[in-house]
Amino acid sequence: MVRIKQLFAAFTLLLVAQLVQAELMVEVTQGVEAPTSIAVVPFGNNTGSALAEDVAQVVGQNLERSGFFSAMPRDNMLSFPTRRDDVYFRDWRVSKMDYVVIGRIDSVGDQLSLRFELYDVLRERQVLAEQVSATASSLRDAAHYMADRIFEQLTGLKGAFATKVVYVTAEQLGDQKQRYRLQLADWDGARAQTILESAQPIMSPAWSMDGSKLAYVSFETGRPAIYVQYLATGKRERIQSFPGLNGAPAWSPDGNRLALVLSRDGNPEIYLLDLRSRQLQRLTQHYGIDTEPAWSPDGRSLIFTSDRGGQPQIYRLGLEDRKLERLTFDGNYNARGRLTQDGRFLTMVHRSSGGGNGFNIAVQDLKTGRLDILTRSGMAESPSIAPNGSVVIYATQEGTRGVLAAASLDGRVQFRMPVDRGDVREPAWSPYLQ
C-alpha cells in the first residue's frame, strides 16, 4: 500500500506546479546544417475583401519551423508574383533560393478557391500545383494542408502540419489553489482552446486513432478516474472506476479497447477494457509496478514500463500468446515508451547507468538495437511522436518553467514551444485527422 501511495503522489506532483495557461509558439533551436531555402510569396487576394489569415505567412512559418527549410523574409523579395508568367527565376537565383511558392485566392460563391504552385528555381520548372477549397474560417487549415503537400514533395516524408496537439496547463489562483486546463491547439500552438477546465489535476491525455476522441485522467471527484471526451460534441463519458489507481489510458488502433493501469487488486497492473461489452481483462500479474501502456501499430501487442527487474525498463507483451519480452537494456531507467507507426523505433525517457545527465529523450531502433539520445536537458518527460514518425514532442524545464520541446528522431532538428509564463505538461500529438 505504501508503494501505491507513493505512485499516486508521483503522478500528482507531475502537474501540481505553478502552471499557467499561455499560448505556445514553435521556435527552432537547431535545424539541419544546410536547410532548403524557399520563398513563399504573399498570395494574390482576388476576393475583394480582407482575409482573416495570411495564408502564405502560415505556410512559410510551418516550413521554417520544421527545421528543414529556411524561409525568405518578405522584405528581401524582389517581386511578388502570383502567376507563372510573373516568375523571374533569375531574381530568385540571385537571392539564392532553391524553391519559390506562389498563389492566389479567388471567391467561388460562398467558398474560397486557393491555388498554390511550387517551382524549382534552378531548373525553372513547376514541381507541384494544386487547387484547394476553403471557407473564410478555415484558411489556416488550408495553409497547413499546403505546407504538408510542399513538405512531402520536397522531403519525401508526409507532412504533419495539419495535426493537433493536446497538453495540460494550470493557473495559480493563490491560497495554493490551481485551475487546470486541458488544451487543444494546432501543432504550432495556434488556435488553442480549452477542452476541460477543473480545480483538480488532469493527466495522461491520449488520442483515439481516428482523432475524434480523447481519453484522460481527471481528479475532479477527489480520486483518479478515466474519462472519454468526444471532440466534435464535447460529450464526456466516465469509464467505469475502480478503487485505487485508475490511470494511463491508451487506445487500441481500432478504437474499441482501452489499455489501463488499475490497482484494484492491490498493485498497479495493465488491464484491457472492451468499450463495447465493458468487459475487463487483466494482462499482467507481478509484484512490480506495471504502468504506461502503449499499443503496437498492428494492435497485436502492448509495450509498458515495469520495475519487475529492479529498475524501470520497457517490455513488450503479445496479446495472443502472452509472450513477454524486455526491450530496453541500456541505462538504469527507461520509461514512457512510444512506438513509431511502422513499429520500428521506440522513443522513451532514458537515464544512463551513471545517471549524471538526468532524464532525456532517447530513441531505440528495435531492428538493430541501436540507442540514440536526442536531448541533453536532463529534465525531459512525456514523449509523444508525430504521426509521420519524424519528430517526438516532450515536456521539459526551462529555468523554473515547464515548456514543450521537440526533436527529430535523427537528432538533426530541435525546437521548443515556450510560453510567456508558467508551466505546460503532458503533450500528446494527434494522429492524422480526416
Wavefront OBJ file of the C-alpha trace (Angstrom):
o trace
v 0.000 0.000 0.000
v 2.933 2.359 0.686
v 4.193 1.913 -2.897
v 0.727 2.702 -4.311
v 0.540 5.869 -2.215
v 3.982 6.847 -3.497
v 2.815 6.229 -7.050
v -0.242 8.441 -6.502
v 1.990 11.174 -5.129
v 4.372 10.925 -8.087
v 1.521 11.155 -10.584
v 0.003 14.167 -8.820
v 3.288 16.051 -8.431
v 3.883 15.896 -12.155
v 1.183 18.525 -12.515
v 0.969 20.294 -9.171
v 3.447 23.023 -10.083
v 2.805 26.687 -10.756
v 1.216 26.191 -14.144
v -0.287 28.965 -16.231
v -2.324 28.878 -19.392
v -0.491 30.603 -22.228
v -0.137 30.408 -25.972
v 2.593 28.195 -27.371
v 4.758 29.064 -30.336
v 7.355 26.957 -32.113
v 10.928 28.266 -32.028
v 13.594 26.296 -33.894
v 16.725 25.928 -31.764
v 18.598 23.597 -34.111
v 17.866 22.860 -37.765
v 19.591 20.814 -40.419
v 23.063 22.054 -41.359
v 22.001 23.156 -44.850
v 18.251 23.853 -44.807
v 16.460 24.161 -48.132
v 15.889 27.821 -48.970
v 12.344 28.641 -50.016
v 10.422 31.824 -50.753
v 6.696 31.764 -50.031
v 5.388 34.826 -51.837
v 2.286 36.608 -50.460
v -0.745 35.159 -52.208
v -2.790 37.339 -54.500
v -6.168 38.229 -52.988
v -8.861 38.480 -55.655
v -11.800 38.229 -53.251
v -12.352 41.970 -52.894
v -12.120 41.886 -49.099
v -9.533 41.418 -46.397
v -8.907 37.852 -45.207
v -8.613 36.633 -41.638
v -5.376 34.737 -42.283
v -2.204 35.480 -44.199
v -2.063 32.087 -45.887
v 1.429 32.435 -47.358
v 2.804 33.516 -43.995
v 1.363 30.445 -42.273
v 2.790 28.167 -44.999
v 6.226 29.754 -44.670
v 6.187 29.562 -40.879
v 5.210 25.885 -40.978
v 8.074 25.026 -43.297
v 10.656 27.057 -41.388
v 9.532 25.743 -38.005
v 10.113 22.193 -39.207
v 13.855 22.943 -39.155
v 14.304 21.600 -42.697
v 13.684 24.889 -44.509
v 14.859 28.475 -44.410
v 12.053 30.820 -45.471
v 12.930 34.084 -47.189
v 11.788 37.274 -45.392
v 9.311 39.269 -47.454
v 11.401 42.410 -47.152
v 14.119 40.661 -49.173
v 11.848 39.638 -52.045
v 12.462 41.487 -55.326
v 8.957 40.807 -56.649
v 5.613 39.317 -55.620
v 4.393 37.129 -58.486
v 1.056 35.348 -58.285
v 1.188 33.637 -61.714
v 3.794 31.633 -63.601
v 4.371 34.331 -66.226
v 5.408 36.769 -63.499
v 8.081 34.500 -62.001
v 11.577 35.721 -62.982
v 13.815 32.842 -61.993
v 16.978 34.893 -62.363
v 15.886 37.134 -59.487
v 15.258 34.162 -57.229
v 18.621 32.609 -58.174
v 20.348 35.874 -57.281
v 18.551 35.661 -53.940
v 19.921 32.080 -53.554
v 16.501 30.466 -53.347
v 16.091 26.774 -54.101
v 12.304 26.951 -54.444
v 9.580 29.555 -54.708
v 5.882 29.217 -53.865
v 3.254 31.488 -55.403
v -0.514 31.503 -55.057
v -3.757 33.377 -55.357
v -7.146 33.322 -53.675
v -10.461 33.749 -55.500
v -14.101 33.774 -54.432
v -16.324 30.996 -55.793
v -19.819 31.512 -54.426
v -19.607 31.319 -50.656
v -16.321 29.417 -50.861
v -12.732 30.476 -51.409
v -10.538 28.842 -54.042
v -6.815 28.794 -53.272
v -4.303 27.972 -55.976
v -0.688 27.338 -54.977
v 2.285 26.467 -57.162
v 5.777 25.290 -56.233
v 8.714 25.988 -58.570
v 12.267 24.665 -58.701
v 14.338 27.800 -59.204
v 17.474 26.180 -60.623
v 15.588 24.031 -63.144
v 12.960 26.705 -63.797
v 10.126 24.219 -63.657
v 6.919 23.635 -61.754
v 7.065 20.677 -59.371
v 3.671 20.985 -57.664
v 0.387 22.781 -58.289
v -2.960 22.304 -56.571
v -6.330 23.942 -56.070
v -7.783 23.972 -52.540
v -11.275 24.981 -51.401
v -11.819 26.648 -48.040
v -14.115 28.947 -46.119
v -13.045 32.225 -44.577
v -12.808 30.500 -41.198
v -10.743 27.531 -42.444
v -7.940 29.404 -44.196
v -5.414 28.319 -41.593
v -6.377 24.688 -42.156
v -5.856 25.191 -45.899
v -2.438 26.716 -45.215
v -1.431 23.713 -43.096
v -2.538 21.402 -45.911
v -0.456 23.325 -48.446
v 2.590 23.181 -46.187
v 2.078 19.427 -45.811
v 1.985 18.945 -49.568
v 5.081 21.075 -50.148
v 6.942 19.345 -47.315
v 6.125 15.915 -48.721
v 7.070 16.927 -52.264
v 10.493 18.191 -51.197
v 11.416 15.748 -48.410
v 9.580 12.566 -49.385
v 8.077 12.481 -45.888
v 4.395 13.053 -45.223
v 3.829 16.392 -43.507
v 2.191 16.745 -40.097
v 1.345 20.451 -40.049
v -2.410 19.787 -40.189
v -2.311 17.751 -36.989
v -3.137 18.878 -33.444
v -1.592 18.646 -30.001
v -3.195 18.493 -26.591
v -1.437 19.437 -23.370
v -2.207 20.329 -19.772
v -1.784 23.734 -18.128
v -2.998 25.206 -14.866
v -3.375 28.663 -13.425
v -2.150 29.571 -9.960
v -5.101 31.203 -8.191
v -3.497 31.883 -4.835
v -4.043 30.173 -1.481
v -2.371 27.089 -3.006
v -5.221 26.622 -5.476
v -4.790 25.842 -9.161
v -7.040 25.905 -12.190
v -6.145 23.051 -14.569
v -6.960 23.086 -18.264
v -6.750 20.501 -20.991
v -5.851 22.463 -24.098
v -6.192 21.611 -27.803
v -4.147 23.532 -30.381
v -2.663 23.373 -33.845
v 0.702 21.606 -33.994
v 2.407 25.012 -33.670
v 0.353 26.110 -30.650
v -2.018 28.387 -32.573
v -5.792 28.474 -32.000
v -5.604 26.991 -28.515
v -8.948 26.107 -26.992
v -9.926 24.621 -23.648
v -11.333 21.103 -23.741
v -11.748 20.724 -19.988
v -11.275 23.021 -17.008
v -11.047 21.755 -13.444
v -9.874 22.689 -9.968
v -8.235 19.261 -9.758
v -5.348 17.752 -11.766
v -5.852 16.440 -15.305
v -3.390 13.866 -16.608
v -2.394 11.470 -19.379
v -4.407 12.706 -22.409
v -4.493 10.133 -25.203
v -5.937 10.342 -28.730
v -8.113 7.736 -30.365
v -6.625 6.660 -33.690
v -9.388 8.357 -35.694
v -8.731 11.642 -33.875
v -12.347 12.027 -32.743
v -11.929 11.308 -29.023
v -9.616 11.892 -26.105
v -9.171 9.733 -23.038
v -7.619 11.269 -19.928
v -7.408 11.019 -16.166
v -9.202 13.600 -14.015
v -9.139 14.010 -10.237
v -12.307 16.153 -10.222
v -14.130 13.762 -7.893
v -11.212 13.723 -5.469
v -9.760 10.475 -6.812
v -8.431 9.452 -10.228
v -10.982 8.462 -12.839
v -10.703 7.927 -16.596
v -12.922 9.884 -18.962
v -13.530 9.774 -22.706
v -14.400 13.040 -24.414
v -15.849 13.417 -27.905
v -14.223 16.424 -29.559
v -16.995 17.196 -32.044
v -19.733 17.491 -29.403
v -17.874 17.959 -26.122
v -19.739 14.997 -24.640
v -17.897 13.323 -21.761
v -18.205 9.766 -20.538
v -16.716 8.433 -17.343
v -15.233 4.988 -17.766
v -16.073 2.554 -15.003
v -13.974 3.463 -11.988
v -12.350 1.112 -9.506
v -10.856 1.615 -6.046
v -7.234 2.725 -6.118
v -5.357 3.868 -9.182
v -7.176 4.418 -12.488
v -4.638 5.758 -14.953
v -2.630 5.867 -18.196
v -5.379 5.150 -20.781
v -4.216 4.076 -24.244
v -6.492 3.490 -27.241
v -6.270 0.363 -29.358
v -5.732 1.055 -33.085
v -9.336 0.025 -33.846
v -10.716 2.307 -31.113
v -12.680 -0.482 -29.417
v -10.453 -1.064 -26.393
v -8.519 0.893 -23.816
v -5.398 -0.321 -22.083
v -5.469 0.949 -18.492
v -3.426 0.870 -15.325
v -5.519 -0.205 -12.325
v -4.592 -1.097 -8.761
v -7.981 -2.640 -7.987
v -6.278 -5.865 -6.866
v -3.685 -4.097 -4.723
v -0.825 -3.494 -7.169
v -0.651 -1.427 -10.378
v -1.227 -3.774 -13.322
v -2.131 -3.468 -17.012
v -5.734 -4.223 -17.964
v -7.757 -4.177 -21.178
v -11.239 -2.690 -21.200
v -13.555 -3.550 -24.096
v -15.549 -0.358 -24.629
v -18.432 -2.206 -26.286
v -19.018 -5.006 -23.789
v -17.364 -3.249 -20.800
v -15.541 -6.483 -20.060
v -12.242 -6.065 -18.224
v -9.248 -8.323 -18.773
v -6.121 -8.362 -16.621
v -2.920 -8.676 -18.647
v -0.056 -8.515 -16.140
v 0.416 -10.071 -12.727
v 3.612 -9.206 -10.908
v 4.654 -7.676 -7.582
v 6.489 -4.952 -9.544
v 4.703 -1.836 -10.815
v 3.447 -2.206 -14.405
v 2.355 1.075 -15.989
v 2.362 3.378 -19.056
v 0.932 1.001 -21.695
v 1.118 1.844 -25.395
v -0.134 -0.162 -28.372
v 1.839 -1.542 -31.250
v 0.566 -0.192 -34.579
v -0.890 -3.585 -35.548
v -2.770 -3.903 -32.252
v -1.252 -7.307 -31.503
v 0.938 -6.296 -28.577
v 1.444 -3.691 -25.869
v 4.600 -2.089 -24.589
v 4.702 -0.916 -20.983
v 7.026 0.224 -18.205
v 7.817 -2.138 -15.338
v 10.285 -2.243 -12.474
v 9.930 -6.030 -12.187
v 13.654 -6.370 -12.950
v 14.629 -3.947 -10.187
v 14.723 -0.799 -12.394
v 12.146 0.792 -14.686
v 12.504 -0.766 -18.141
v 10.239 -1.206 -21.163
v 8.682 -4.566 -22.021
v 6.509 -5.898 -24.821
v 3.591 -8.258 -24.218
v 1.936 -10.237 -27.010
v -1.834 -10.154 -26.591
v -2.428 -13.542 -28.214
v 0.440 -15.674 -26.929
v 1.179 -13.574 -23.788
v 4.863 -13.709 -24.671
v 6.787 -11.162 -22.603
v 9.934 -9.569 -23.975
v 12.204 -6.959 -22.424
v 13.076 -4.274 -24.983
v 15.459 -1.919 -23.178
v 18.794 -2.734 -21.530
v 20.941 0.386 -21.864
v 20.697 2.688 -18.857
v 19.155 2.264 -15.414
v 15.863 3.966 -16.278
v 13.763 3.629 -19.436
v 10.079 4.575 -19.304
v 7.076 6.050 -21.147
v 7.808 4.102 -24.341
v 6.093 5.116 -27.587
v 6.378 3.445 -31.000
v 6.517 4.993 -34.440
v 3.728 3.972 -36.800
v 5.949 1.477 -38.598
v 6.732 -0.165 -35.262
v 10.488 0.058 -35.768
v 11.535 2.900 -33.472
v 10.866 3.205 -29.758
v 11.103 6.574 -28.017
v 11.411 6.788 -24.250
v 12.532 8.744 -21.230
v 16.066 7.487 -20.617
v 18.687 7.802 -17.912
v 22.172 6.414 -18.425
v 23.650 3.953 -15.974
v 25.774 6.656 -14.412
v 22.735 8.897 -14.084
v 24.871 12.010 -14.400
v 22.927 13.665 -17.205
v 19.471 13.167 -15.743
v 16.408 12.166 -17.750
v 16.483 12.631 -21.526
v 14.563 11.511 -24.595
v 16.130 8.610 -26.441
v 15.170 6.540 -29.474
v 15.958 2.872 -29.969
v 15.961 1.095 -33.304
v 14.184 -2.176 -32.483
v 15.647 -3.804 -35.580
v 19.312 -3.090 -34.855
v 19.161 -2.365 -31.124
v 20.944 0.987 -31.526
v 20.065 3.614 -28.909
v 20.492 7.344 -29.605
v 19.991 10.068 -27.002
v 18.164 13.010 -28.599
v 18.187 15.607 -25.787
v 20.630 16.821 -23.138
v 18.492 18.927 -20.801
v 18.301 16.199 -18.169
v 14.678 17.068 -17.350
v 12.641 15.518 -20.174
v 9.369 13.640 -19.742
v 6.146 12.597 -21.514
v 7.321 11.964 -25.103
v 4.739 11.779 -27.910
v 5.540 11.020 -31.549
v 4.242 12.893 -34.606
v 2.107 10.667 -36.845
v 4.736 10.740 -39.608
v 7.308 9.340 -37.171
v 9.769 12.163 -37.752
v 9.546 14.171 -34.527
v 8.989 13.469 -30.844
v 7.455 16.190 -28.671
v 8.095 16.174 -24.932
v 7.879 18.259 -21.761
v 10.986 19.733 -20.177
v 12.171 22.516 -17.888
v 13.496 25.884 -18.978
v 14.755 27.630 -15.873
v 11.916 27.316 -13.391
v 9.234 26.859 -16.070
v 7.952 23.827 -17.858
v 7.855 24.078 -21.653
v 7.215 21.770 -24.569
v 10.098 20.922 -26.857
v 10.672 18.545 -29.742
v 13.436 16.743 -31.583
v 13.577 14.885 -34.865
v 14.269 11.189 -34.482
v 17.576 11.587 -36.294
v 18.599 14.319 -33.837
v 19.219 16.939 -36.524
v 16.307 19.229 -35.696
v 15.415 20.617 -32.277
v 12.714 23.121 -31.441
v 10.800 24.316 -28.425
v 7.342 25.709 -27.736
v 7.847 28.257 -24.957
v 5.159 30.195 -23.130
v 5.222 33.686 -21.681
v 4.960 32.384 -18.133
v 4.225 29.287 -16.110
v 4.320 25.623 -16.972
v 2.995 23.248 -19.632
v 2.986 19.446 -19.370
v 1.637 16.152 -20.748
v 1.744 16.738 -24.540
v 0.028 14.289 -26.876
v 0.331 14.584 -30.661
v -2.754 13.695 -32.670
v -2.946 11.130 -35.465
v -3.622 12.381 -38.976
v -7.047 13.988 -38.905
v -9.716 13.350 -41.523
l 1 2 3 4 5 6 7 8 9 10 11 12 13 14 15 16 17 18 19 20 21 22 23 24 25 26 27 28 29 30 31 32 33 34 35 36 37 38 39 40 41 42 43 44 45 46 47 48 49 50 51 52 53 54 55 56 57 58 59 60 61 62 63 64 65 66 67 68 69 70 71 72 73 74 75 76 77 78 79 80 81 82 83 84 85 86 87 88 89 90 91 92 93 94 95 96 97 98 99 100 101 102 103 104 105 106 107 108 109 110 111 112 113 114 115 116 117 118 119 120 121 122 123 124 125 126 127 128 129 130 131 132 133 134 135 136 137 138 139 140 141 142 143 144 145 146 147 148 149 150 151 152 153 154 155 156 157 158 159 160 161 162 163 164 165 166 167 168 169 170 171 172 173 174 175 176 177 178 179 180 181 182 183 184 185 186 187 188 189 190 191 192 193 194 195 196 197 198 199 200 201 202 203 204 205 206 207 208 209 210 211 212 213 214 215 216 217 218 219 220 221 222 223 224 225 226 227 228 229 230 231 232 233 234 235 236 237 238 239 240 241 242 243 244 245 246 247 248 249 250 251 252 253 254 255 256 257 258 259 260 261 262 263 264 265 266 267 268 269 270 271 272 273 274 275 276 277 278 279 280 281 282 283 284 285 286 287 288 289 290 291 292 293 294 295 296 297 298 299 300 301 302 303 304 305 306 307 308 309 310 311 312 313 314 315 316 317 318 319 320 321 322 323 324 325 326 327 328 329 330 331 332 333 334 335 336 337 338 339 340 341 342 343 344 345 346 347 348 349 350 351 352 353 354 355 356 357 358 359 360 361 362 363 364 365 366 367 368 369 370 371 372 373 374 375 376 377 378 379 380 381 382 383 384 385 386 387 388 389 390 391 392 393 394 395 396 397 398 399 400 401 402 403 404 405 406 407 408 409 410 411 412 413 414 415 416 417 418 419 420 421 422 423 424 425 426 427 428 429 430 431 432 433 434
